[in-house]
């Protein structure tokens, strides 16, 4: 995996410098662009403050937020208080061979019971037959 430097946030101060070189400062376009640059700068500061609240280690930090919820492979409640360990139940298998990806599969020979196939009527169910035999389906537990 190649190294990627942190993305640098845009700075709007240089736009003010370019804009100030304009001769017509009373022009409506000049005033509109100046207000837009001021508001973008203010909004950028507000967003950075909100990100700082969510991630105490700094905006863009690679540290996990303790406020979020996570499904984890191992019991990590000490580090992530809202985490839940994900376990495979009967007849379920996890495959973690591909990095950062989990495949969930049903295991052959898992727990099930045999049930005759019917039309779904709960009061007077009619069984479904094929070639004179009742069709039996395996229902996983």
N, CA, C and O of each residue as an XYZ file, in Angstrom:
564
protein
N       0.841     -1.171      0.000
C       0.000      0.000      0.000
C       0.887      1.234      0.000
O       1.792      1.351      0.826
N       0.635      2.144     -0.911
C       1.488      3.314     -1.033
C       1.136      4.359      0.022
O       0.018      4.399      0.536
N       2.109      5.194      0.325
C       1.922      6.260      1.308
C       1.122      7.386      0.684
O       1.423      7.830     -0.424
N       0.114      7.845      1.388
C      -0.674      8.980      0.923
C      -0.618     10.065      1.977
O      -1.032      9.839      3.114
N      -0.118     11.233      1.629
C      -0.089     12.319      2.608
C      -1.509     12.807      2.902
O      -2.423     12.603      2.103
N      -1.680     13.453      4.055
C      -2.982     13.998      4.412
C      -3.402     15.032      3.377
O      -2.575     15.777      2.851
N      -4.695     15.065      3.095
C      -5.199     16.067      2.166
C      -5.147     17.434      2.837
O      -5.557     17.595      3.987
N      -4.640     18.407      2.103
C      -4.543     19.763      2.632
C      -5.858     20.488      2.362
O      -6.390     20.438      1.253
N      -6.373     21.159      3.384
C      -7.616     21.896      3.221
C      -7.357     23.158      2.405
O      -6.292     23.763      2.519
N      -8.324     23.557      1.584
C      -8.131     24.765      0.784
C      -8.075     26.010      1.665
O      -8.776     26.111      2.671
N      -7.238     26.942      1.269
C      -7.122     28.221      1.976
C      -7.738     29.296      1.087
O      -7.489     29.330     -0.118
N      -8.533     30.165      1.679
C      -9.240     31.170      0.900
C      -8.613     32.554      1.022
O      -9.075     33.497      0.380
N      -7.567     32.691      1.837
C      -6.925     33.992      2.032
C      -6.316     34.508      0.734
O      -6.343     35.713      0.483
N      -5.769     33.626     -0.090
C      -5.168     34.076     -1.344
C      -6.227     34.627     -2.299
O      -5.920     35.487     -3.124
N      -7.458     34.149     -2.201
C      -8.526     34.695     -3.035
C      -8.824     36.144     -2.658
O      -9.112     36.971     -3.523
N      -8.752     36.442     -1.374
C      -8.966     37.824     -0.926
C      -7.892     38.735     -1.504
O      -8.182     39.868     -1.888
N      -6.641     38.244     -1.570
C      -5.555     39.036     -2.132
C      -5.772     39.319     -3.606
O      -5.568     40.445     -4.060
N      -6.180     38.313     -4.355
C      -6.449     38.495     -5.781
C      -7.628     39.446     -5.964
O      -7.610     40.313     -6.838
N      -8.643     39.274     -5.137
C      -9.836     40.112     -5.238
C      -9.529     41.562     -4.897
O     -10.113     42.471     -5.488
N      -8.617     41.794     -3.948
C      -8.304     43.163     -3.541
C      -7.555     43.932     -4.627
O      -7.483     45.159     -4.563
N      -7.002     43.252     -5.610
C      -6.304     43.922     -6.706
C      -7.277     44.525     -7.726
O      -6.872     45.258     -8.628
N      -8.546     44.211     -7.569
C      -9.562     44.753     -8.471
C      -9.716     46.246     -8.224
O      -9.652     46.702     -7.083
N      -9.919     47.006     -9.294
C     -10.038     48.470     -9.191
C     -11.426     48.892     -8.723
O     -11.582     49.938     -8.093
N     -12.440     48.073     -9.035
C     -13.820     48.470     -8.739
C     -14.320     47.719     -7.509
O     -14.942     46.665     -7.640
N     -14.053     48.253     -6.307
C     -14.472     47.573     -5.081
C     -15.937     47.811     -4.753
O     -16.484     47.143     -3.875
N     -16.585     48.747     -5.439
C     -18.001     48.976     -5.187
C     -18.888     48.161     -6.127
O     -20.114     48.225     -6.045
N     -18.272     47.411     -7.003
C     -18.983     46.554     -7.941
C     -19.740     45.459     -7.163
O     -19.226     44.919     -6.183
N     -20.971     45.139     -7.613
C     -21.783     44.123     -6.921
C     -21.126     42.751     -6.983
O     -21.206     41.992     -6.017
N     -20.479     42.417     -8.094
C     -19.792     41.134     -8.219
C     -18.642     41.043     -7.220
O     -18.461     40.006     -6.580
N     -17.871     42.104     -7.080
C     -16.765     42.140     -6.118
C     -17.285     41.878     -4.708
O     -16.733     41.058     -3.974
N     -18.340     42.576     -4.344
C     -18.889     42.437     -2.991
C     -19.437     41.031     -2.759
O     -19.279     40.481     -1.669
N     -20.076     40.447     -3.764
C     -20.619     39.089     -3.638
C     -19.505     38.069     -3.448
O     -19.594     37.198     -2.582
N     -18.462     38.176     -4.254
C     -17.337     37.232     -4.139
C     -16.641     37.403     -2.800
O     -16.244     36.415     -2.182
N     -16.485     38.639     -2.340
C     -15.838     38.885     -1.042
C     -16.641     38.241      0.091
O     -16.058     37.635      0.990
N     -17.964     38.365      0.059
C     -18.814     37.754      1.088
C     -18.737     36.233      1.010
O     -18.685     35.561      2.040
N     -18.730     35.684     -0.211
C     -18.608     34.228     -0.363
C     -17.305     33.707      0.228
O     -17.305     32.684      0.913
N     -16.204     34.389     -0.025
C     -14.910     33.964      0.515
C     -14.923     34.030      2.037
O     -14.415     33.124      2.698
N     -15.498     35.092      2.604
C     -15.585     35.211      4.071
C     -16.423     34.091      4.671
O     -16.053     33.516      5.695
N     -17.539     33.783      4.043
C     -18.421     32.739      4.574
C     -17.808     31.348      4.432
O     -17.979     30.507      5.314
N     -17.103     31.098      3.342
C     -16.415     29.815      3.192
C     -15.352     29.631      4.266
O     -15.211     28.545      4.829
N     -14.611     30.688      4.545
C     -13.587     30.626      5.595
C     -14.221     30.351      6.951
O     -13.711     29.545      7.729
N     -15.329     31.019      7.231
C     -16.034     30.806      8.499
C     -16.592     29.386      8.583
O     -16.468     28.738      9.622
N     -17.203     28.898      7.508
C     -17.766     27.546      7.488
C     -16.678     26.497      7.670
O     -16.879     25.502      8.367
N     -15.531     26.716      7.048
C     -14.412     25.778      7.196
C     -13.977     25.692      8.662
O     -13.702     24.604      9.167
N     -13.917     26.829      9.334
C     -13.559     26.834     10.762
C     -14.593     26.108     11.610
O     -14.240     25.362     12.523
N     -15.882     26.330     11.306
C     -16.951     25.665     12.066
C     -16.901     24.150     11.872
O     -17.069     23.398     12.832
N     -16.673     23.698     10.639
C     -16.607     22.258     10.363
C     -15.416     21.641     11.085
O     -15.532     20.548     11.638
N     -14.279     22.319     11.089
C     -13.096     21.799     11.795
C     -13.347     21.687     13.290
O     -12.883     20.737     13.922
N     -14.077     22.645     13.872
C     -14.416     22.572     15.298
C     -15.310     21.369     15.588
O     -15.098     20.669     16.578
N     -16.310     21.121     14.734
C     -17.205     19.976     14.923
C     -16.452     18.656     14.779
O     -16.696     17.715     15.535
N     -15.543     18.583     13.817
C     -14.734     17.372     13.655
C     -13.833     17.156     14.869
O     -13.601     16.020     15.284
N     -13.339     18.230     15.423
C     -12.477     18.144     16.604
C     -13.248     17.573     17.800
O     -12.691     16.833     18.611
N     -14.544     17.926     17.899
C     -15.374     17.392     18.982
C     -15.576     15.881     18.825
O     -15.557     15.143     19.809
N     -15.769     15.426     17.578
C     -15.998     14.005     17.334
C     -14.732     13.180     17.496
O     -14.787     12.053     17.988
N     -13.613     13.717     17.096
C     -12.344     13.002     17.149
C     -11.330     13.846     17.925
O     -10.696     14.726     17.342
N     -11.163     13.595     19.232
C     -10.284     14.421     20.046
C      -8.832     14.450     19.561
O      -8.090     15.375     19.893
N      -8.427     13.459     18.788
C      -7.043     13.420     18.313
C      -6.827     14.324     17.115
O      -5.708     14.414     16.610
N      -7.863     14.992     16.652
C      -7.712     15.917     15.534
C      -8.527     15.483     14.338
O      -8.812     14.299     14.156
N      -8.897     16.449     13.530
C      -9.666     16.163     12.327
C      -8.839     15.311     11.380
O      -7.650     15.561     11.182
N      -9.465     14.322     10.809
C      -8.759     13.446      9.894
C      -7.887     12.428     10.601
O      -7.038     11.794      9.975
N      -8.086     12.268     11.886
C      -7.278     11.328     12.656
C      -7.601      9.893     12.244
O      -8.725      9.597     11.839
N      -6.628      9.018     12.346
C      -6.865      7.613     12.028
C      -7.310      6.841     13.271
O      -7.532      5.632     13.191
N      -7.442      7.501     14.396
C      -7.900      6.861     15.622
C      -9.418      6.739     15.584
O     -10.105      7.676     15.177
N      -9.941      5.600     16.002
C     -11.383      5.370     15.990
C     -12.066      6.222     17.051
O     -11.537      6.417     18.146
N     -13.239      6.721     16.714
C     -14.019      7.510     17.652
C     -14.653      6.583     18.685
O     -15.197      5.538     18.327
N     -14.588      6.953     19.947
C     -15.191      6.134     21.003
C     -16.702      6.352     21.077
O     -17.394      5.626     21.790
N     -17.220      7.343     20.348
C     -18.654      7.612     20.352
C     -19.405      6.729     19.362
O     -20.615      6.546     19.501
N     -18.714      6.176     18.365
C     -19.362      5.378     17.317
C     -19.567      3.940     17.787
O     -18.996      3.515     18.792
N     -20.393      3.195     17.042
C     -20.640      1.781     17.321
C     -19.884      0.941     16.305
O     -19.802      1.312     15.134
N     -19.324     -0.199     16.742
C     -18.524     -1.043     15.867
C     -18.860     -2.515     16.091
O     -19.148     -2.933     17.213
N     -18.820     -3.299     15.004
C     -18.798     -4.758     15.101
C     -17.339     -5.139     14.995
O     -16.659     -4.733     14.053
N     -16.844     -5.914     15.948
C     -15.424     -6.253     15.953
C     -15.224     -7.761     15.893
O     -16.104     -8.543     16.254
N     -14.043     -8.143     15.429
C     -13.702     -9.564     15.340
C     -13.418    -10.125     16.735
O     -13.791    -11.256     17.047
N     -12.760     -9.328     17.562
C     -12.419     -9.741     18.923
C     -13.142     -8.840     19.919
O     -13.680     -7.803     19.533
N     -13.160     -9.222     21.189
C     -13.785     -8.415     22.225
C     -12.894     -7.199     22.495
O     -11.821     -7.331     23.085
N     -13.340     -6.017     22.063
C     -12.552     -4.794     22.209
C     -13.309     -3.725     22.989
O     -13.173     -2.533     22.710
N     -14.100     -4.149     23.960
C     -14.917     -3.218     24.730
C     -14.051     -2.254     25.542
O     -14.471     -1.126     25.800
N     -12.872     -2.668     25.941
C     -11.989     -1.798     26.730
C     -11.568     -0.587     25.901
O     -11.550      0.533     26.411
N     -11.232     -0.799     24.632
C     -10.767      0.278     23.765
C     -11.936      1.015     23.117
O     -11.913      2.241     23.002
N     -12.960      0.268     22.694
C     -14.139      0.837     22.042
C     -15.371      0.485     22.875
O     -15.923     -0.604     22.716
N     -15.808      1.374     23.750
C     -16.898      1.056     24.681
C     -18.204      0.630     24.007
O     -18.959     -0.148     24.589
N     -18.488      1.119     22.800
C     -19.739      0.783     22.120
C     -19.581     -0.360     21.126
O     -20.442     -0.549     20.267
N     -18.498     -1.125     21.226
C     -18.280     -2.205     20.263
C     -19.038     -3.467     20.663
O     -19.322     -3.702     21.837
N     -19.356     -4.275     19.645
C     -20.035     -5.552     19.839
C     -19.232     -6.595     19.076
O     -18.944     -6.425     17.891
N     -18.871     -7.680     19.766
C     -18.124     -8.740     19.100
C     -19.077     -9.536     18.224
O     -20.141     -9.958     18.677
N     -18.694     -9.739     16.968
C     -19.509    -10.474     16.014
C     -19.070    -11.931     16.007
O     -17.929    -12.236     15.660
N     -19.979    -12.838     16.392
C     -19.674    -14.263     16.472
C     -20.528    -15.039     15.476
O     -21.672    -14.667     15.214
N     -19.975    -16.112     14.924
C     -20.726    -16.975     14.002
C     -21.556    -17.965     14.806
O     -21.039    -18.636     15.699
N     -22.847    -18.054     14.488
C     -23.724    -19.007     15.152
C     -23.638    -20.372     14.494
O     -22.781    -20.612     13.642
N     -24.541    -21.269     14.900
C     -24.555    -22.634     14.360
C     -24.844    -22.605     12.866
O     -25.791    -21.952     12.429
N     -24.041    -23.303     12.087
C     -24.234    -23.382     10.649
C     -23.728    -22.173      9.878
O     -23.993    -22.059      8.682
N     -23.004    -21.264     10.535
C     -22.481    -20.042      9.900
C     -20.959    -20.048     10.012
O     -20.405    -20.436     11.040
N     -20.289    -19.614      8.943
C     -18.823    -19.535      8.942
C     -18.386    -18.168      8.438
O     -19.000    -17.605      7.532
N     -17.315    -17.636      9.032
C     -16.708    -16.391      8.582
C     -15.459    -16.728      7.792
O     -14.706    -17.629      8.162
N     -15.239    -16.003      6.702
C     -14.021    -16.157      5.922
C     -13.347    -14.786      5.857
O     -13.853    -13.863      5.219
N     -12.191    -14.667      6.534
C     -11.466    -13.401      6.603
C     -10.168    -13.436      5.796
O      -9.235    -12.700      6.115
N     -10.084    -14.271      4.760
C      -8.836    -14.403      4.006
C      -8.528    -13.165      3.170
O      -7.356    -12.867      2.939
N      -9.540    -12.438      2.713
C      -9.319    -11.202      1.957
C      -9.193    -10.057      2.961
O     -10.082     -9.878      3.792
N      -8.105     -9.276      2.904
C      -7.908     -8.185      3.871
C      -9.066     -7.187      3.840
O      -9.548     -6.810      2.771
N      -9.501     -6.771      5.017
C     -10.566     -5.773      5.210
C     -11.912     -6.205      4.634
O     -12.745     -5.364      4.296
N     -12.122     -7.509      4.523
C     -13.394     -8.010      4.000
C     -13.755     -9.307      4.710
O     -12.900    -10.171      4.905
N     -15.019     -9.444      5.097
C     -15.493    -10.667      5.752
C     -16.627    -11.258      4.926
O     -17.594    -10.573      4.594
N     -16.491    -12.545      4.599
C     -17.538    -13.263      3.869
C     -18.253    -14.182      4.855
O     -17.616    -14.936      5.592
N     -19.570    -14.111      4.857
C     -20.379    -14.942      5.753
C     -21.033    -16.030      4.908
O     -21.697    -15.738      3.914
N     -20.840    -17.299      5.314
C     -21.360    -18.430      4.547
C     -22.099    -19.393      5.468
O     -21.834    -19.478      6.667
N     -23.041    -20.116      4.856
C     -23.716    -21.198      5.575
C     -22.876    -22.460      5.424
O     -22.381    -22.751      4.335
N     -22.715    -23.205      6.505
C     -21.926    -24.438      6.491
C     -22.846    -25.597      6.136
O     -23.931    -25.736      6.700
N     -22.398    -26.437      5.188
C     -23.175    -27.631      4.840
C     -23.250    -28.539      6.063
O     -22.273    -28.685      6.798
N     -24.394    -29.138      6.272
C     -24.555    -30.026      7.421
C     -24.882    -29.260      8.696
O     -24.776    -29.801      9.796
N     -25.282    -27.997      8.544
C     -25.657    -27.203      9.709
C     -26.968    -27.693     10.297
O     -27.568    -28.634      9.777
N     -27.407    -27.079     11.350
C     -28.635    -27.500     12.021
C     -29.855    -27.128     11.176
O     -29.988    -25.981     10.748
N     -30.752    -28.103     10.935
C     -31.980    -27.873     10.185
C     -32.995    -28.936     10.587
O     -32.663    -29.904     11.273
N     -34.232    -28.743     10.152
C     -35.243    -29.777     10.320
C     -36.010    -29.932      9.007
O     -36.103    -28.999      8.210
N     -36.554    -31.129      8.802
C     -37.317    -31.413      7.589
C     -38.766    -31.011      7.800
O     -39.336    -31.223      8.870
N     -39.351    -30.426      6.762
C     -40.735    -29.970      6.855
C     -41.409    -30.184      5.504
O     -40.810    -29.878      4.473
N     -42.650    -30.707      5.481
C     -43.341    -30.867      4.191
C     -43.706    -29.494      3.619
O     -44.066    -28.580      4.360
N     -43.610    -29.363      2.307
C     -43.932    -28.118      1.626
C     -45.442    -28.029      1.469
O     -46.081    -28.971      1.001
N     -46.010    -26.892      1.864
C     -47.462    -26.721      1.783
C     -47.787    -25.431      1.043
O     -46.895    -24.695      0.621
N     -49.097    -25.170      0.892
C     -49.535    -23.965      0.194
C     -49.504    -22.729      1.104
O     -49.793    -21.627      0.639
N     -49.167    -22.884      2.363
C     -49.039    -21.762      3.289
C     -50.297    -21.425      4.050
O     -50.273    -20.527      4.892
N     -51.398    -22.109      3.789
C     -52.645    -21.851      4.512
C     -52.488    -22.369      5.937
O     -52.169    -23.541      6.138
N     -52.709    -21.503      6.930
C     -52.498    -21.889      8.328
C     -53.635    -22.724      8.894
O     -53.425    -23.464      9.856
N     -54.840    -22.628      8.325
C     -55.984    -23.355      8.868
C     -56.106    -24.740      8.238
O     -56.197    -25.739      8.951
N     -56.107    -24.805      6.925
C     -56.239    -26.094      6.237
C     -55.151    -26.174      5.172
O     -55.414    -25.937      3.993
N     -53.957    -26.501      5.576
C     -52.817    -26.537      4.653
C     -52.889    -27.742      3.744
O     -53.156    -28.853      4.202
N     -52.651    -27.533      2.453
C     -52.570    -28.618      1.483
C     -51.104    -28.869      1.183
O     -50.364    -27.945      0.845
N     -50.687    -30.126      1.308
C     -49.301    -30.482      1.005
C     -49.099    -30.475     -0.507
O     -50.031    -30.716     -1.274
N     -47.870    -30.196     -0.918
C     -47.541    -30.152     -2.337
C     -46.791    -31.425     -2.691
O     -45.816    -31.797     -2.039
N     -47.271    -32.085     -3.745
C     -46.711    -33.363     -4.169
C     -46.036    -33.215     -5.531
O     -46.397    -32.354     -6.333
N     -45.048    -34.076     -5.770
C     -44.406    -34.179     -7.084
C     -44.143    -35.659     -7.332
O     -43.539    -36.335     -6.500
N     -44.593    -36.155     -8.466
C     -44.429    -37.559     -8.836
C     -44.978    -38.486     -7.751
O     -44.407    -39.542     -7.481
N     -46.095    -38.081     -7.129
C     -46.743    -38.912     -6.127
C     -46.099    -38.860     -4.749
O     -46.566    -39.539     -3.835
N     -45.050    -38.082     -4.573
C     -44.353    -37.985     -3.280
C     -44.505    -36.568     -2.721
O     -44.484    -35.592     -3.471
N     -44.659    -36.466     -1.401
C     -44.719    -35.155     -0.738
C     -43.342    -34.501     -0.805
O     -42.331    -35.145     -0.523
N     -43.304    -33.236     -1.174
C     -42.022    -32.524     -1.242
C     -41.613    -32.111      0.170
O     -42.384    -31.476      0.889
N     -40.396    -32.478      0.557
C     -39.854    -32.141      1.876
C     -38.750    -31.096      1.681
O     -37.868    -31.250      0.836
N     -38.822    -30.033      2.481
C     -37.773    -29.007      2.433
C     -37.032    -28.990      3.747
O     -37.586    -29.337      4.790
N     -35.770    -28.585      3.695
C     -34.955    -28.477      4.918
C     -34.948    -27.015      5.364
O     -34.531    -26.124      4.625
N     -35.418    -26.795      6.584
C     -35.517    -25.453      7.137
C     -34.370    -25.258      8.131
O     -34.254    -26.017      9.093
N     -33.508    -24.233      7.905
C     -32.400    -24.020      8.857
C     -32.915    -23.540     10.197
O     -33.919    -22.833     10.280
N     -32.213    -23.933     11.240
C     -32.587    -23.538     12.598
C     -31.882    -22.253     12.948
O     -32.054    -21.736     14.052
